[in-house]
Amino acid sequence: MGELRPLGSDLPEATRVLAQALRELFEGLEISVRRYAARRRLDPGTLSRYLNGTRMPSWKVVRELLADLGEHRGTAVTPEAIELVREMYRAAAEAGSSHQAMEVLEDQLADADRRSRRSSVQGDVLGDALLERTNRIHDLEVRLSQLEADWKAERGRADQLAAAHPNVSQLIEERDVLQQQAVRLEEELRGARQERAAAEERCQLLERQLEALERPATLPALPDTGVPKILIVDDQPDNLLAITAVLGTLDQDLVTVASGRDALKALLDNDNFAVIIMDVQMPDMDGYETAAQIKRRHRNRDVPIIFLTAMGADPVHTSRGYLSGGVDYITKPFDPWALRAKVAVFTQIHIERRMTS
């Protein structure tokens, strides 16, 4: 159709094959991209990227396209046709997982950079306000010290001095208020600096993840150390099953536990864990508390923790996750290919560290 752009020349072959098949299916509907996007409540730009091969659609979008084409033609899509498209989809998903994960990481890097710059500006403002309050406090203390010196030098003129300076109590009250404001500003400044440090650390981590994704991992097997382990912590059996299914083909030893206390016990038994996938909302001991306990242990404090939660990406939750020791914060429902790519990166870092130690 005229509104579709040509396929890019740098697409992986499997991605190109899937995109060409989707374009042929879509052209069979004989409607515009904008009209079909409105029908399925999709963004027209996103739908165009699906059909141009620059973005991987979900299998749900592909299945709906097949169903709509069958309805338009008045005939049901055959199981053989569905399976053929499914095979093309699997091949494209395998070929494009690293590219998609890099897009996710780049978006997260930009967000962390914005948080760092915002924290830096906030820290400068708070620092200026704190300096101004400190100078005013110093000025008031000098004036009070001068008054006290006058009282000590001329006790006989105490009444006259009191009459001449009726605003002494007001100055003291003003100084006390400014001191309280200074304490509050110091606390806010410390918080801003901590947030900036956490954002900078996250920027460095995301850059390292991107570098690891850009170069293929060709590390030899580790002798006598065993397969790296992945610890998955979630109190919901369905969530454990879903995460295990996503990571099951990475050739790593997956260890699943249903509570924070069981996670601490698992870490006592083995120190070959490359990464920890941590749920937040758990009874008795939540994910934040569990992460803080892990970071207090010398043998486990370097194990990266990825929070995987349905609590949303509210800044309050994400900041708490990073301050408790997490290196990443992913909201549910999550992108399975992005999670696989992140776990693969941390496993590669773990193997490199063990080979050089």
C-alpha positions as CSV (number, residue, x, y, z in Angstrom):
1,M,0.0,0.0,0.0
2,G,1.2,3.5,-0.7
3,E,1.3,4.6,2.9
4,L,3.7,1.9,3.9
5,R,7.4,2.7,3.7
6,P,9.9,0.3,2.0
7,L,11.5,-2.3,4.3
8,G,14.9,-1.2,5.7
9,S,18.0,-2.6,4.1
10,D,19.6,-3.5,7.5
11,L,16.9,-5.7,8.8
12,P,17.8,-9.3,9.9
13,E,16.6,-11.8,7.4
14,A,14.1,-13.4,9.8
15,T,12.7,-10.0,10.7
16,R,12.4,-9.1,7.0
17,V,10.5,-12.3,6.2
18,L,8.0,-11.8,9.0
19,A,7.5,-8.1,8.1
20,Q,6.9,-9.0,4.4
21,A,4.3,-11.6,5.5
22,L,2.5,-9.2,7.8
23,R,2.4,-6.6,5.0
24,E,0.8,-9.1,2.6
25,L,-1.8,-10.1,5.2
26,F,-2.5,-6.4,5.9
27,E,-2.9,-5.5,2.3
28,G,-5.5,-8.3,2.0
29,L,-7.7,-6.2,4.4
30,E,-7.8,-3.4,1.8
31,I,-8.0,-0.6,4.4
32,S,-5.6,2.2,5.6
33,V,-3.2,1.9,8.4
34,R,-5.0,4.6,10.4
35,R,-8.4,2.9,10.0
36,Y,-7.1,-0.5,11.1
37,A,-5.2,1.1,14.0
38,A,-8.5,2.8,15.1
39,R,-10.3,-0.6,14.8
40,R,-7.8,-2.3,17.1
41,R,-7.1,0.7,19.3
42,L,-3.4,0.8,18.2
43,D,-1.2,3.8,17.6
44,P,-0.9,4.3,13.8
45,G,2.8,5.0,14.1
46,T,3.4,1.8,16.1
47,L,1.3,-0.2,13.6
48,S,3.4,1.2,10.7
49,R,6.6,0.2,12.5
50,Y,5.2,-3.3,12.9
51,L,4.6,-3.5,9.2
52,N,8.0,-2.0,8.3
53,G,9.9,-4.5,10.5
54,T,11.4,-1.8,12.8
55,R,9.5,-3.0,15.8
56,M,8.4,-6.5,16.9
57,P,4.6,-6.9,17.4
58,S,3.2,-9.1,20.1
59,W,1.8,-12.5,19.0
60,K,-1.7,-11.1,20.0
61,V,-1.4,-8.4,17.3
62,V,-0.4,-11.0,14.7
63,R,-3.3,-13.4,15.7
64,E,-5.8,-10.5,15.5
65,L,-4.5,-9.6,12.0
66,L,-5.0,-13.3,10.9
67,A,-8.5,-13.3,12.4
68,D,-9.5,-10.0,10.7
69,L,-8.2,-11.2,7.3
70,G,-10.3,-14.4,7.6
71,E,-13.4,-12.4,8.6
72,H,-12.8,-10.1,5.6
73,R,-12.5,-13.0,3.1
74,G,-15.4,-14.9,4.7
75,T,-13.2,-18.0,5.3
76,A,-11.5,-19.3,8.4
77,V,-7.7,-19.2,8.5
78,T,-6.3,-22.7,8.3
79,P,-4.2,-24.2,11.1
80,E,-1.4,-24.7,8.6
81,A,-1.3,-21.0,7.8
82,I,-1.3,-20.0,11.4
83,E,1.5,-22.4,12.2
84,L,3.6,-21.1,9.2
85,V,3.2,-17.5,10.5
86,R,4.0,-18.6,14.0
87,E,7.3,-20.2,12.9
88,M,8.2,-16.9,11.1
89,Y,7.3,-15.0,14.3
90,R,9.5,-17.2,16.5
91,A,12.5,-16.8,14.1
92,A,12.1,-13.0,14.0
93,A,11.7,-12.9,17.8
94,E,15.0,-14.8,18.3
95,A,16.8,-12.6,15.8
96,G,15.5,-9.3,17.1
97,S,15.6,-9.9,20.9
98,S,18.9,-8.1,21.4
99,H,17.9,-5.1,19.3
100,Q,14.6,-4.8,21.2
101,A,16.4,-5.1,24.6
102,M,18.9,-2.4,23.5
103,E,15.9,-0.1,22.8
104,V,14.5,-0.7,26.3
105,L,17.9,-0.2,27.9
106,E,18.5,3.0,25.9
107,D,15.1,4.4,27.0
108,Q,16.0,3.5,30.6
109,L,19.4,5.1,30.3
110,A,17.8,8.4,29.0
111,D,15.4,8.3,32.0
112,A,18.2,7.7,34.5
113,D,20.2,10.6,32.9
114,R,17.1,12.9,33.2
115,R,16.8,11.9,36.9
116,S,20.5,12.6,37.4
117,R,20.3,16.1,35.8
118,R,17.1,16.9,37.7
119,S,18.7,15.8,41.0
120,S,21.8,17.9,40.2
121,V,19.7,21.0,39.6
122,Q,17.6,20.4,42.7
123,G,20.8,19.9,44.7
124,D,22.2,23.3,43.5
125,V,18.9,25.1,44.4
126,L,18.9,23.4,47.9
127,G,22.5,24.2,48.4
128,D,22.0,27.9,47.6
129,A,19.0,28.1,49.9
130,L,21.0,26.4,52.7
131,L,23.9,28.8,52.2
132,E,21.5,31.8,52.4
133,R,19.9,30.5,55.6
134,T,23.3,29.7,57.1
135,N,24.5,33.2,56.4
136,R,21.4,34.7,58.0
137,I,21.8,32.5,61.0
138,H,25.5,33.6,61.4
139,D,24.4,37.3,61.1
140,L,21.8,36.9,63.8
141,E,24.2,35.1,66.1
142,V,26.7,37.9,65.7
143,R,24.0,40.5,66.6
144,L,22.9,38.4,69.6
145,S,26.6,37.9,70.7
146,Q,27.0,41.7,70.6
147,L,23.9,42.3,72.7
148,E,25.1,39.7,75.2
149,A,28.5,41.3,75.4
150,D,26.9,44.7,76.0
151,W,24.8,43.2,78.8
152,K,27.9,41.7,80.5
153,A,29.9,44.9,80.1
154,E,27.3,47.2,81.5
155,R,25.0,45.4,83.9
156,G,24.0,48.7,85.3
157,R,22.5,49.7,82.0
158,A,20.6,46.4,81.5
159,D,17.2,48.0,81.7
160,Q,18.2,50.7,79.3
161,L,19.6,48.2,76.8
162,A,16.4,46.1,77.1
163,A,14.4,49.2,76.4
164,A,16.7,50.1,73.5
165,H,16.4,46.6,72.0
166,P,12.8,45.4,72.5
167,N,13.2,43.0,69.5
168,V,15.7,40.7,71.1
169,S,13.2,37.9,71.7
170,Q,12.0,38.4,68.1
171,L,15.5,38.0,66.8
172,I,15.9,34.8,68.8
173,E,12.6,33.4,67.5
174,E,13.6,34.3,63.9
175,R,17.0,32.5,64.4
176,D,15.3,29.4,65.7
177,V,12.9,29.3,62.7
178,L,15.9,29.7,60.3
179,Q,17.8,26.9,62.1
180,Q,14.8,24.6,61.6
181,Q,14.6,25.5,57.9
182,A,18.4,24.9,57.6
183,V,18.0,21.4,59.1
184,R,15.2,20.5,56.7
185,L,17.1,21.8,53.7
186,E,20.1,19.8,54.7
187,E,18.0,16.6,54.8
188,E,16.5,17.5,51.4
189,L,20.0,18.1,50.0
190,R,21.2,14.7,51.3
191,G,18.2,13.1,49.6
192,A,18.9,14.9,46.3
193,R,22.5,13.8,46.4
194,Q,21.6,10.2,47.1
195,E,19.1,10.2,44.3
196,R,21.7,11.7,41.9
197,A,24.3,9.1,43.0
198,A,21.8,6.3,42.4
199,A,20.9,7.7,39.0
200,E,24.6,8.1,38.0
201,E,25.2,4.5,39.1
202,R,22.2,3.3,37.1
203,C,23.5,5.3,34.0
204,Q,26.9,3.5,34.3
205,L,25.2,0.1,34.7
206,L,22.9,0.6,31.7
207,E,25.8,1.7,29.5
208,R,27.6,-1.5,30.5
209,Q,24.6,-3.5,29.6
210,L,24.4,-1.9,26.2
211,E,28.1,-2.5,25.6
212,A,27.6,-6.1,26.5
213,L,24.7,-6.5,24.2
214,E,26.6,-4.9,21.3
215,R,29.4,-7.5,21.5
216,P,28.7,-11.2,21.2
217,A,29.4,-13.3,24.3
218,T,32.1,-15.9,23.4
219,L,33.3,-16.9,26.9
220,P,34.7,-20.3,27.5
221,A,33.1,-22.6,30.0
222,L,34.2,-22.2,33.6
223,P,36.1,-25.1,35.1
224,D,35.0,-26.6,38.4
225,T,32.6,-23.7,39.2
226,G,29.3,-25.1,37.8
227,V,26.6,-23.4,35.8
228,P,25.8,-19.8,37.0
229,K,22.6,-19.8,39.1
230,I,19.6,-17.4,38.8
231,L,17.6,-16.8,42.0
232,I,13.9,-16.1,41.4
233,V,11.9,-14.8,44.4
234,D,8.1,-14.5,44.2
235,D,5.3,-15.7,46.5
236,Q,2.9,-16.4,43.5
237,P,3.4,-19.8,41.9
238,D,2.0,-18.6,38.6
239,N,4.6,-15.8,38.5
240,L,7.4,-18.3,39.2
241,L,6.2,-20.5,36.4
242,A,6.0,-17.6,33.9
243,I,9.5,-16.3,34.7
244,T,10.9,-19.8,34.6
245,A,9.4,-20.3,31.2
246,V,11.0,-17.1,29.9
247,L,14.5,-17.9,31.3
248,G,14.4,-21.6,30.9
249,T,16.3,-21.7,27.6
250,L,19.3,-19.7,28.7
251,D,21.2,-22.9,29.9
252,Q,21.4,-21.6,33.5
253,D,20.5,-23.1,36.8
254,L,17.2,-21.5,37.9
255,V,16.5,-21.6,41.7
256,T,12.9,-20.5,42.7
257,V,11.8,-19.6,46.2
258,A,8.5,-18.2,47.5
259,S,9.6,-15.8,50.3
260,G,12.4,-13.4,51.3
261,R,13.5,-15.7,54.1
262,D,13.9,-18.6,51.7
263,A,15.9,-16.4,49.4
264,L,18.3,-15.6,52.3
265,K,18.7,-19.3,53.0
266,A,19.4,-20.1,49.4
267,L,22.1,-17.5,49.2
268,L,23.7,-19.1,52.3
269,D,24.0,-22.5,50.6
270,N,25.7,-21.3,47.4
271,D,27.7,-18.2,46.2
272,N,27.5,-18.9,42.4
273,F,24.4,-16.7,41.8
274,A,24.8,-14.4,38.8
275,V,21.6,-12.4,39.3
276,I,18.5,-12.2,41.5
277,I,14.9,-11.6,40.2
278,M,13.0,-10.1,43.1
279,D,9.2,-9.5,43.6
280,V,8.3,-6.5,45.8
281,Q,4.9,-7.4,47.4
282,M,5.5,-10.4,49.5
283,P,4.2,-11.3,53.0
284,D,6.4,-11.1,56.2
285,M,9.4,-9.7,54.4
286,D,8.9,-7.6,51.2
287,G,11.4,-7.3,48.3
288,Y,12.9,-4.1,49.5
289,E,13.7,-5.5,53.0
290,T,15.0,-8.7,51.5
291,A,17.3,-6.8,49.2
292,A,18.6,-4.7,52.1
293,Q,19.4,-7.9,54.1
294,I,21.2,-9.3,51.1
295,K,23.4,-6.2,50.6
296,R,24.4,-6.4,54.3
297,R,26.1,-9.7,53.7
298,H,29.7,-9.6,52.5
299,R,29.5,-12.7,50.3
300,N,26.2,-11.6,48.6
301,R,26.4,-7.8,48.4
302,D,27.8,-7.8,44.8
303,V,25.0,-10.0,43.4
304,P,22.8,-7.7,41.2
305,I,19.1,-7.6,42.1
306,I,16.4,-6.9,39.5
307,F,13.0,-5.9,41.0
308,L,10.1,-7.3,39.0
309,T,6.8,-5.9,40.3
310,A,3.2,-5.0,39.5
311,M,3.4,-1.9,41.7
312,G,4.0,0.4,38.7
313,A,6.9,2.8,37.9
314,D,6.0,5.5,40.3
315,P,9.1,7.5,41.3
316,V,8.5,6.7,45.0
317,H,8.7,2.9,44.3
318,T,11.6,3.1,41.8
319,S,13.7,5.3,44.1
320,R,13.1,3.0,47.0
321,G,14.1,0.0,44.9
322,Y,17.4,1.6,43.9
323,L,18.2,2.8,47.4
324,S,17.6,-0.7,48.8
325,G,20.3,-2.1,46.5
326,G,18.5,-2.9,43.2
327,V,20.2,-2.4,39.9
328,D,17.0,-2.4,37.8
329,Y,13.3,-2.0,38.3
330,I,10.9,-3.7,35.8
331,T,7.1,-3.4,36.0
332,K,4.6,-6.2,35.2
333,P,3.5,-7.1,32.6
334,F,7.2,-7.3,31.5
335,D,8.9,-7.7,28.1
336,P,10.2,-11.3,28.2
337,W,13.0,-10.6,25.6
338,A,14.2,-7.6,27.6
339,L,14.3,-9.7,30.8
340,R,16.2,-12.5,29.0
341,A,18.7,-10.0,27.6
342,K,19.3,-8.4,31.0
343,V,19.8,-11.7,32.7
344,A,22.2,-12.8,29.9
345,V,24.3,-9.6,30.4
346,F,24.6,-10.0,34.2
347,T,25.5,-13.7,33.7
348,Q,28.2,-12.7,31.3
349,I,29.6,-10.1,33.8
350,H,29.4,-12.8,36.5
351,I,31.5,-15.2,34.4
352,E,34.0,-12.5,33.5
353,R,34.5,-11.7,37.2
354,R,35.0,-15.3,38.2
355,M,37.5,-15.9,35.4
356,T,39.6,-12.9,36.5
357,S,39.4,-13.5,40.2
